Amino acid sequence: VGAQILRELGVGKIRLITNNPVKRVGLESYGLQIVENVPIVVQPNPYNKRYLETKRVRMGHKL
């Protein structure tokens, strides 16, 4: 829905702030041009280390 709203507003190019490559594909499929992909820097700690590793390995997140 977000991509459709952006297109309705006349947005054609965006800077995408995400680590998730699937979001990029989804937005591009609606005709949005990703001019830059800005990663979200997350520092691992004892509480999120396994979670972040799972996101990287299983879901292809760029961490």
N, C-alpha and C positions, 0 to 999 in steps of 0.2 A: 504494500500500500504506500509506503514511504517513497519509493521510486516513482510511482504513478503521480503522487502529489508534486514531486520535484519537476517532473516532465510537464504537468499542467501549469506550473508556475514559470515555465520557460527555461528551467535550468538544464544545461546540456553538458557542462563540465563540472567535476567536483574533485576535491581533495578528500580522500576516504581515510578516516582514522579508525583502523581496525587491525587485528592480527589474523582475522578469519578470511581465508581465500574464497570461501563460498559466498560471502557477502559481495565480494567484488564481482564474481560471475553473475550473481543475481541482478546487481545494479546495471551491469553492462548489457544484460539481456533486455533491459527496458530502454536501451539506447543512450544511457548515460556514459559519458567518457570520463574515465578515471585518469586525471592528469598526474596525480601523486597518491601513493599509498603510504600513509604515515603510521608506523607501528606504535602500539601502546607499550611502553617499557614497563615491565612488571618485574620487581625484584623478588626472586624466590626466597622463601623463609621456611622454617620447619613446618609451618601449618599449611602452606600452599604448594610445596615442592612437588609432591606426587600429583596433585591436581593439574598443575601447569605442564608437567611431563606428559600426562595423559592427553591433554589438549594438543600438545605438539605432535605426539606419536600417532594417536588415533584419528585426529581431526585435521591435521596438517597446519595448525596454527603456526604463524611465524613468530616464535618467542625467542 
